[in-house]
């Protein structure tokens, strides 16, 4: 069974290529019409300011929640050669647990970036995500997860809570559910198929469900519901 990934929880993870560490996860770009993860945004280097570039999620071969690393089937040079992203992205997630420092010898462990049967880094690199205009309709489909996090969830009977995170299956990179905090203070997995629109200007996510429907959704807890690691080879 595929281990699910919550995207905001991995912001700040070290990105490890086949030949060593390259930087950290800066954020993610998603298609908010189809609710599919499109790009992993990487801050190249471990010190600010750093150039940001992006890679397809299909380059991800392993995610280790214990060591807080994401391994790519790409070289550091491939990542650094990608043209920078100019779209502002949040470097941290306010609700994420405090990170611990990871020893460098863990990052250099051979099993962190060993060869894989997954495809090489795709040529689909994000070059420039300028702020959307009426003349650039395509750009409105791609939004950073930090832009949607905190948006108000509105059901058919009114406001119900807010978006906390994005629940993704790593083989399809489909955002199957939003992690939402409802007004009872608890986290729930709200199916993305319930979403009718994510309104950019009002910062509201409209859902075709009532508050009663939402509290019947599966509950979520970061400590209990996340696997310690996911590896592409284990699910091939």
Secondary structure as GFF3:
##gff-version 3
##sequence-region A 1 236
A	DSSP	beta_strand	4	6	.	.	.	ID=ss1
A	DSSP	three_ten_helix	8	10	.	.	.	ID=ss2
A	DSSP	beta_strand	14	17	.	.	.	ID=ss3
A	DSSP	beta_strand	20	31	.	.	.	ID=ss4
A	DSSP	beta_strand	36	44	.	.	.	ID=ss5
A	DSSP	beta_strand	52	55	.	.	.	ID=ss6
A	DSSP	three_ten_helix	57	59	.	.	.	ID=ss7
A	DSSP	beta_strand	60	64	.	.	.	ID=ss8
A	DSSP	beta_strand	69	72	.	.	.	ID=ss9
A	DSSP	alpha_helix	76	81	.	.	.	ID=ss10
A	DSSP	alpha_helix	104	107	.	.	.	ID=ss11
A	DSSP	three_ten_helix	110	112	.	.	.	ID=ss12
A	DSSP	three_ten_helix	137	141	.	.	.	ID=ss13
A	DSSP	beta_strand	142	144	.	.	.	ID=ss14
A	DSSP	alpha_helix	145	148	.	.	.	ID=ss15
A	DSSP	beta_strand	152	155	.	.	.	ID=ss16
A	DSSP	beta_strand	158	169	.	.	.	ID=ss17
A	DSSP	beta_strand	174	182	.	.	.	ID=ss18
A	DSSP	beta_strand	187	191	.	.	.	ID=ss19
A	DSSP	three_ten_helix	192	194	.	.	.	ID=ss20
A	DSSP	beta_strand	195	199	.	.	.	ID=ss21
A	DSSP	beta_strand	204	207	.	.	.	ID=ss22
A	DSSP	alpha_helix	211	214	.	.	.	ID=ss23
A	DSSP	alpha_helix	222	225	.	.	.	ID=ss24
A	DSSP	beta_strand	229	231	.	.	.	ID=ss25
A	DSSP	alpha_helix	232	235	.	.	.	ID=ss26
###
